[in-house]
Amino acid sequence: RGVCRVGGTEYDLLLSADTNTQRHMMWFFFQVQGLEKNETYRFNIVNLRKRSSLYNEGLRPLLYSQKRAKHEGIGWAREGHEIVY
């Protein structure tokens, strides 16, 4: 639904509701381009409404890098650190 840059490499993301619901947000995806190598980026999904999540249990989001898939043969992979729900 939207993105707002809140710092040098930090972004707030606003999700749209899941298909066929008016308020539930369980699934999300977004695309990022032009990242700098060896730079840390932070993405804050600010409008999730569940009280708890598997992210609290150590689940990490899936990431797909076209560059990594092409050069290393690695497609989707669980990535990220300091994940807080």
N, C-alpha and C positions, 0 to 999 in steps of 0.2 A: 504494500500500500504506500509506503514512503520510507525515505531515509533522510537523516539529518546528521551532518558532521558536527560532532561536539568537541573535537580536539584534533590534534595533528593526525593521528591514525586511529581515532575512535569514532564510531558511528552508532547512532540509535536507529533501530529498524522497527517500523510499525507494520504488523502483519494484518492481512485481510482474513476474514473468517473462512473456515474450511467450506468447501462446496456443500451445498444442501443443509447448511446450518446458518443460524443468524449470529452466533457468538462464539462457537467453539473454535479453538486454534490449536490443533495437535501437530499439523504438518507445516513445514515451511521450507522455502528454497529461495536463494538469491544468487546473483552473479556478481563477481567482482573482477575488475580489469585494471591493469596498470599498477600492480603491486610492486613495491621495491623489494629486491632480494635482501635477506637478513634483517628485515624490519618486522616488528611485532604490530599486529593490528588487533583491535578490540571491536567486537560487534555486540551491542546490547539489544536484545529483543525485548522491548519495553512493555508490550501489552499482552503477554501470556497471562492467562487467568487461573490456571490450575493451582491448587494448593501445594502440590508436590509433583515430582517428576523423576524419571529414571536417571536424569542428569545428576541428581543428588546422590545416586548410587554408583556413579562413575561412568555412565554412558557418555560417549563423546559423539559429536555430530559427524555425519558423513561429509567428506569433501571430495570433489572430483577436479583434478587439474589436467587440462588438455595437454599442457607442456610435459607434465610428469608421465602421463599415459603414453605420449609419443616417444619420449626419450628413455623411460625406465620400464614401460609396460605395466605401470601401476595405475589402475583406474580408480574406482571408489575406495576410500580408506577412512577409517576413524581417525580424526585429527583434533587438535586443540588441547589447550591446557588452561588451568585456572578457570574451569567451567563452574559457574554458580547459577543456581536456579532460584 
